[in-house]
Amino acid sequence: MSSIERRACARFRVPDTLVDWEAEGRAGVFGHGSRLGDLSRGGLRLLTPAPPAVGDRLRLVLRVADTEPLRVRGTVVRCSPASGQIHEVGVAFAPYGAGAGDNAPFALAALAALEARFL
């Protein structure tokens, strides 16, 4: 039985991309140099040994080769053990706009450029 794809945005891999993240309002809950699993305009999957909790709001910095670091915000929607001490963490990005807690509109443009380059 196949599962139904619920994502509205295409996922793609960006080689050699690292993600720094920090949970908002939770001192000491962070990760530096976590591996990016995949990415979309709507969120990402990262691989980390010390995962945040589902529901945590994160500030993230994506470090893609040959581009400026991309800063975005999102919320952890799932977390599960992957292999060994590594966990897969699914993050849904906050909306894009001018509101408090929104991602800047240029972040969406940067993600669209990455999608065009790597999809």
C-alpha angles and dihedrals in degrees: 000000000000122000123238115247107235099178116109093200128062116248120225138174123243110198121233095005120153127198127208114196140177129190111235113239094006111100114214096017104117144111131212123199096010113167120250112234098186140329141212137169087264102047149314145246117229133186117222139157095221107042129198119235126264107269095030114136110226138201107211136190116198114205107201118175114256095014137086114264110273117222118204140156129226148152127250107245099173141008128185139161112265111179132331109334094339123109129198111227122194115206126189112206120237115248119281115244146081099291126112108279093014123129115248114260090239088064089064090050090050091050091049089053091051090048091052090049100045109023 
